[in-house]
Amino acid sequence: MSVTYFKRYRMHFDLRRELPDEPEIADQYQYLSWRPDLIPRHADAKFNSFKYELDANVFPCLGQREGCEGLMREIASRTGFVPEATWLVVSRQASSGKTTNCGTVQGINDQGLIGSIQNLGIVPDHRGHGLARGLLIRALQGFRNIGMDTASLEVTAQNDDAIRLYQRFGFRNIRTVYKSIEIIGVPG
Ligand SMILES: CC(C)(COP(=O)(O)OP(=O)(O)OC[C@H]1O[C@@H](n2cnc3c(N)ncnc32)[C@H](O)[C@@H]1OP(=O)(O)O)[C@@H](O)C(=O)NCCC(=O)NCCS
């Protein structure tokens, strides 16, 4: 067995600041606030957002459909789960009425007045349309509405797209941390 370390940045956003402007998004998209029956749809969005990404190595459950569903159930059952900061974004096709799960974000509170953003992800076909910004704004508003003063997240240091998004949004790097992953060798 060997151990690999992933460098990650912990970033904070001061919720007493003004939030960035809401991006305009296409009519096909709709943000859905938290409901327990949406767990499978959050899990589907999470799996399709993370399955080919670096973070599926850092958190192996993100690379498996059942892992994403289990993670969603576990997050939603925590005492610190913040439904107000948990959002799904879907796309509706007007012609067929078909709905696609495009992105997800969850919020938890395990450190007093600090709200922690979890697993923000947008599926590849729907990136670059402002959906991550829209989800982040809703999550931050949710934390703020229940009286929190700081939002926190962790991002893998090689995840340039996400880091750029967070920095432009107004998150500041406060600490570098290392996440260890045990890699179990396959017997020869
Ligand atoms: C990181 C991630 C969440 C970004 O999602 P996204 O929906 O593409 O992000 P947005 O569209 O909101 O913003 C991304 C860029 O599109 C631009 N954009 C915003 N609105 C737009 C619009 N209407 N049309 C086109 N582009 C737009 C933004 O300016 C932004 O550009 P910038 O990075 O130069 O600031 C996505 O790449 C992802 O899911 N990655 C894999 C999972 C992951 O790593 N998550 C982060 C875990 S910490």
Ligand as a Chemical Component Dictionary entry (heavy atoms), coordinates in Angstrom:
data_LIG
# 
_chem_comp.id                   LIG 
_chem_comp.type                 NON-POLYMER 
_chem_comp.pdbx_formal_charge   0 
_chem_comp.three_letter_code    LIG 
# 
loop_
_chem_comp_atom.comp_id 
_chem_comp_atom.atom_id 
_chem_comp_atom.alt_atom_id 
_chem_comp_atom.type_symbol 
_chem_comp_atom.charge 
_chem_comp_atom.model_Cartn_x 
_chem_comp_atom.model_Cartn_y 
_chem_comp_atom.model_Cartn_z 
_chem_comp_atom.pdbx_ordinal 
LIG C1  C1  C 0 -15.441 24.257 -11.734 1  
LIG C2  C2  C 0 -16.846 24.121 -12.347 2  
LIG C3  C3  C 0 -17.823 23.873 -11.190 3  
LIG C4  C4  C 0 -17.219 25.418 -13.079 4  
LIG O1  O1  O 0 -18.539 25.263 -13.588 5  
LIG P1  P1  P 0 -19.134 26.222 -14.756 6  
LIG O2  O2  O 0 -20.602 26.073 -14.736 7  
LIG O3  O3  O 0 -18.409 25.970 -16.007 8  
LIG O4  O4  O 0 -18.765 27.659 -14.181 9  
LIG P2  P2  P 0 -19.410 29.034 -14.685 10 
LIG O5  O5  O 0 -19.956 28.916 -16.060 11 
LIG O6  O6  O 0 -20.315 29.512 -13.624 12 
LIG O7  O7  O 0 -18.154 29.948 -14.730 13 
LIG C5  C5  C 0 -17.043 29.478 -15.463 14 
LIG C6  C6  C 0 -16.674 30.493 -16.489 15 
LIG O8  O8  O 0 -17.718 30.712 -17.447 16 
LIG C7  C7  C 0 -17.957 32.124 -17.573 17 
LIG N1  N1  N 0 -19.397 32.385 -17.731 18 
LIG C8  C8  C 0 -20.244 32.834 -16.807 19 
LIG N2  N2  N 0 -21.477 33.017 -17.320 20 
LIG C9  C9  C 0 -21.399 32.638 -18.600 21 
LIG C10 C10 C 0 -22.347 32.575 -19.657 22 
LIG N3  N3  N 0 -23.637 32.952 -19.494 23 
LIG N4  N4  N 0 -21.910 32.089 -20.842 24 
LIG C11 C11 C 0 -20.627 31.711 -21.014 25 
LIG N5  N5  N 0 -19.699 31.767 -20.035 26 
LIG C12 C12 C 0 -20.069 32.226 -18.860 27 
LIG C13 C13 C 0 -17.517 32.697 -16.289 28 
LIG O9  O9  O 0 -17.088 34.052 -16.481 29 
LIG C14 C14 C 0 -16.383 31.828 -15.899 30 
LIG O10 O10 O 0 -15.229 32.282 -16.503 31 
LIG P3  P3  P 0 -13.919 32.463 -15.644 32 
LIG O11 O11 O 0 -13.555 31.095 -15.141 33 
LIG O12 O12 O 0 -12.949 33.009 -16.594 34 
LIG O13 O13 O 0 -14.327 33.337 -14.523 35 
LIG C15 C15 C 0 -16.893 22.950 -13.375 36 
LIG O14 O14 O 0 -15.809 23.079 -14.256 37 
LIG C16 C16 C 0 -16.876 21.556 -12.756 38 
LIG O15 O15 O 0 -17.909 21.014 -12.382 39 
LIG N6  N6  N 0 -15.673 20.922 -12.653 40 
LIG C17 C17 C 0 -15.583 19.537 -12.171 41 
LIG C18 C18 C 0 -15.978 19.402 -10.718 42 
LIG C19 C19 C 0 -15.093 20.251 -9.842  43 
LIG O16 O16 O 0 -13.883 20.200 -9.924  44 
LIG N7  N7  N 0 -15.731 21.033 -8.939  45 
LIG C20 C20 C 0 -15.042 21.900 -8.009  46 
LIG C21 C21 C 0 -14.794 21.179 -6.742  47 
LIG S1  S1  S 0 -13.922 22.238 -5.583  48 
# 
loop_
_chem_comp_bond.comp_id 
_chem_comp_bond.atom_id_1 
_chem_comp_bond.atom_id_2 
_chem_comp_bond.value_order 
_chem_comp_bond.pdbx_ordinal 
LIG C1  C2  SING 1  
LIG C2  C3  SING 2  
LIG C2  C4  SING 3  
LIG C2  C15 SING 4  
LIG C4  O1  SING 5  
LIG O1  P1  SING 6  
LIG P1  O2  DOUB 7  
LIG P1  O3  SING 8  
LIG P1  O4  SING 9  
LIG O4  P2  SING 10 
LIG P2  O5  DOUB 11 
LIG P2  O6  SING 12 
LIG P2  O7  SING 13 
LIG O7  C5  SING 14 
LIG C5  C6  SING 15 
LIG C6  O8  SING 16 
LIG C6  C14 SING 17 
LIG O8  C7  SING 18 
LIG C7  N1  SING 19 
LIG C7  C13 SING 20 
LIG N1  C8  SING 21 
LIG N1  C12 SING 22 
LIG C8  N2  DOUB 23 
LIG N2  C9  SING 24 
LIG C9  C10 SING 25 
LIG C9  C12 DOUB 26 
LIG C10 N3  SING 27 
LIG C10 N4  DOUB 28 
LIG N4  C11 SING 29 
LIG C11 N5  DOUB 30 
LIG N5  C12 SING 31 
LIG C13 O9  SING 32 
LIG C13 C14 SING 33 
LIG C14 O10 SING 34 
LIG O10 P3  SING 35 
LIG P3  O11 DOUB 36 
LIG P3  O12 SING 37 
LIG P3  O13 SING 38 
LIG C15 O14 SING 39 
LIG C15 C16 SING 40 
LIG C16 O15 DOUB 41 
LIG C16 N6  SING 42 
LIG N6  C17 SING 43 
LIG C17 C18 SING 44 
LIG C18 C19 SING 45 
LIG C19 O16 DOUB 46 
LIG C19 N7  SING 47 
LIG N7  C20 SING 48 
LIG C20 C21 SING 49 
LIG C21 S1  SING 50 
# 
